[in-house]
Amino acid sequence: MEQYVDLGEQAIFVLMGLASVLALAVAIERLIVFTRNVWGSSKVIDQIVQNLRGNEIQPLKEIGSQKPKNIYARFASFSAEYYDRGHESLSEMMAGRIVTEKIDLEKRLPILSTLGNNAPFLGLLGTVLGVIKAFNGLGTLGNSGAEVVMKSISTALLATAAGLFVAIPVVMTNNYFSKKLKVISQNLEILSREFLASQASKKS
């Protein structure tokens, strides 16, 4: 039994190491994606709003090709392409485009959420295995094995610490990206309203 417990403990620490590497890789990849999509966005948004309020739609059709990596430029180009459709049609198409962009940004974020939620439980499992090993040693060695038992419990608690060490930064990173995604979605909603307002004013 003790042999299996030892293997279980080792497996927990290996899984923790793999989880931390995976979380770091996902965080770096998503950081690159988010940064690329919103780089210089304040100027892009201002330009889009200015063109819309001046009913200058043609420049917006070209902005997507000029700045293809910017999410707002792509959205403006898409919306300008279908600007002459009816109010309801344009509104629905923009809503669909927003969902599409959100899906692209949300890729791999569930990995961070899963790791952040489950890493503490994985660490707790390691601790339970370590405690089992410690009590097994206590039953085998008796009072003479107290030092060995305490060392086993100390090692077991490292699994919980490792779980928290992985989970806390992963949760913080996931919350950061969730907040960024919320801001991007709100900005896209603002631009969609600007498009609809511009369309309505042009018809009137």
N, C-alpha and C positions, 0 to 999 in steps of 0.2 A: 504493500500500500504506500509506504513512504517513498518508494521509487516513482510511483505514478504522481504523487503530490509534488515531488521535486521537478518532474517533467512539466507538470502543470504550471508551476511557478516560473520556470524558465520560458515556457511558451507565452505566458502573460507579458513578461518583460520584452520578449521579441516582438509581440503584437503591438506593445506600446511604442517601441522604436519605429516599427513600420507605420503606425498611425501618425506619429509625429512627422515622419518624412513625407507621407502622403498629404497631410494637412499643409505643410510648408509648400509643397509643390503646387497644390491647388490655390493657395493664397497668392503665391507669386504670379501664377498664370492669370488669375482673375484680376489682380492688381494691374497687370499689363493691359488686359482687355478693357477694364473700366477707364484707366488713364487715357488709352488711345481713343476711346469713344467720347470723352468729355474734354479733351485737350483744347484749350482756347474757346470754351463754350460760351463764355459771357459775351464775347464779341460776336460770335455767330448768332446767338439768340437776339442780340440787339439789332443786328443787320436784318434778320428775318422779320422781326417786329416792325422795324422801320419800313421795309419794303411792303409789308402787308398793309400798314396804315396809310401808305401812299398808293395803294392798289398797283404796285409794281410786281407783277407775278412772274414775268419772263426771267428776271435775274434769279428767282428762286428755283426755277427749273434747272438752272445750270450750277447752282451751289453744291448740289450733291456730287457732281463730277469734279468740282474744284476741291472739295474736302470730303472724299468718300469715307474716311474713317470716323468722321464726326457724326454722332447719332442724330443730332438736331439738324444738321445739313441734309442727311439722308431723308429724314422725315419731312423736311420742308420741300425737298425736291419731289418726293413721292406725292405729297399733298398738292403741290402746284401743278403736277402732271394731270391730276383729276379735279382741278379747281372748278372747271366749267360744268361738272356734273351737278345734279341737284343737291340741295342742302342736306337732305337726309342721306343721299348716296355718299356724299363726301364725308359726312359725319361718321357713318358706319365704316367706311374704308379707313379713315384715320384711326378709329378705335381698334380696328383689326391690326393696323400697322403697329400701334403702341403695344398690343399684346405680343406681336411677333418680336419686337425689339426687346421686350421684357424677358421673353423666353430665352433669347440668345444670351442676355446678361445673367440669367439665373442658372445657366449651365454649370454644373459641378458644385454649386453652392449647397445642394443637399448633402454632399459629402462632408462639408464642414459641419453642417447641422447634426448629422448622424454621429460624427466623431465627438463633437462637443457634448452631445447628450449621453453617449455611451461609454466614453473613456473613464469616467468615475466608477461606473459599475464594473468595468473590466479590472480596474485597480482594486475595487472591493473584493472581486473574486480572487485576485491574487492574495489579498490579505487573509481571506477565509481559508484558502489553501495553506497559507503559512501558519495560521493559528491551529489548524488541524494537525499539521506536522509538529508544532510545538507541544500540543497536549498529548500527542502520541509519544513524543520523546519523554514527556513528564511521566507518563504511565509506564514507560519502559525502564527509565533510569531512576525514577523516584526522586527523592530530595537531592541526591548527589548530582543529578543532571539539571539543576535549576539554572546554572549559568548557560548551559547549552540551550535551554528552553527560552530564556530571555533573549538570547541572540537570535533565535528563530523568530520570535515575535517582533523584534526590532526589524529584521529583514522583511517580515510580512508587511509591516506598516509602510515600508518603502514602496510597495505596490500601490497603496492608496495615494501616497504622495506623488508617485509617477502619474497616476490617473488624473489627479488634479493639475499637475504640471502641464499635461497635454490639453486637458479640457478647458482651462481658464483662458489661455491665449486663443484657442480655436473658437470659443464662444464669442470672445471680444472681436475677433476678425470677422466672424459671420455677422455679428451685429453691425459692424462697420459697413460691410458690403450691402446689407439689407437697408441701412439708412441711405447709402448712396443710390441704391436702386429706387427707393421711394422718392428721393429728390428728382432723379431723372424722369420718373413717371409723372411727377407733378409738373415739371417743365414741359414735357410733351403734351400734357393736358392743356396747359396754358397756351401753347402754340396752336393746338387744334381749335381752341376757342377763338384765337386771333384769326385763323383762317376762315372760320364760320362767320365771324363778325365782318371780316373784309368782304366776303362773298355777299352777305346781306346788304352791306352799304353800297356795294357796286350795283346790285339789282335795284336798289331804291333810288 
